[in-house]
Amino acid sequence: MLSKEEIIKISHLARIELSDAEVEKFQKDISAVLDYVEELKQVGTDGLDIVSSVTGLENVSRADVAVEGGNKDEIMHNAPETKDGYYKVKAIL
């Protein structure tokens, strides 16, 4: 079981303040979690494959390649107003 000093050190590292009752509670709770981890370490996993995903799905992403957007004059022709090759809009400030 973890000592009170260890719980206080953990709470200090986590930057949380614990009351005396909380220290005792976490002393039991964290010790129970660590005991369970030790129990899991005893499980025989020799010969088992490492599995990182059980669904078999993978991320699919396209290559990050620049493509030409078309003729600038044709695109600017769709704007209601242009000036010096840019869209002209009303001032907002």
C-alpha positions in Angstrom: 0.0 0.0 0.0 1.2 3.5 -0.8 2.2 5.7 2.1 0.6 9.0 2.9 3.8 10.7 1.9 3.7 9.1 -1.5 0.1 10.2 -2.1 0.9 13.8 -0.9 3.9 13.8 -3.3 1.7 12.6 -6.2 -0.9 15.2 -5.4 1.9 17.9 -5.3 3.2 16.7 -8.7 -0.4 16.8 -10.1 -0.9 20.2 -8.5 -4.0 19.3 -6.6 -4.7 19.8 -3.0 -6.1 16.9 -0.9 -7.7 16.9 2.5 -6.6 14.2 5.0 -9.8 12.2 4.2 -9.0 12.4 0.5 -5.4 11.3 1.1 -6.6 8.2 2.9 -9.2 7.5 0.1 -6.7 7.8 -2.6 -4.2 5.8 -0.7 -6.6 2.9 -0.9 -7.8 3.6 -4.4 -4.4 4.1 -6.1 -3.0 1.1 -4.2 -5.9 -1.0 -5.6 -5.2 0.1 -9.1 -1.4 -0.6 -8.8 -2.2 -4.1 -7.3 -4.4 -4.8 -10.3 -1.7 -3.8 -12.7 0.7 -6.1 -10.9 -1.9 -8.9 -11.3 -2.2 -8.1 -15.0 1.6 -8.4 -15.4 1.3 -12.1 -14.3 -1.0 -13.0 -17.2 0.9 -15.1 -19.7 1.1 -13.4 -23.1 3.9 -15.4 -24.6 3.2 -16.3 -28.3 0.4 -13.8 -28.7 0.5 -11.2 -31.5 0.6 -7.5 -30.6 -2.7 -5.9 -31.5 -3.0 -2.2 -31.8 -6.4 -2.2 -33.5 -9.2 -4.8 -33.3 -11.2 -3.4 -36.3 -8.5 -3.6 -38.9 -9.4 -0.1 -40.2 -6.6 2.2 -41.2 -6.5 6.0 -41.8 -6.7 6.8 -45.5 -5.5 10.2 -46.6 -4.7 11.7 -50.0 -1.3 13.0 -50.9 -0.8 16.7 -50.2 -0.2 17.9 -53.7 -0.9 21.3 -55.1 -3.2 21.5 -58.1 -3.9 24.3 -60.5 -7.2 26.0 -59.8 -7.9 27.1 -63.3 -7.7 30.3 -65.2 -7.7 33.4 -62.9 -9.5 35.6 -65.5 -12.4 33.1 -65.7 -12.7 32.9 -62.0 -12.5 36.7 -61.5 -15.2 37.1 -64.3 -17.7 35.6 -61.8 -17.2 38.4 -59.3 -19.6 41.3 -59.2 -16.7 43.8 -58.9 -12.9 43.4 -59.1 -10.0 45.8 -58.8 -6.3 45.2 -59.7 -7.0 41.4 -60.0 -8.7 41.0 -56.6 -12.3 40.8 -55.5 -13.7 44.2 -54.5 -15.9 44.1 -51.4 -17.4 46.8 -49.2 -15.4 48.0 -46.3 -16.4 46.3 -43.0 -14.8 48.7 -40.5 
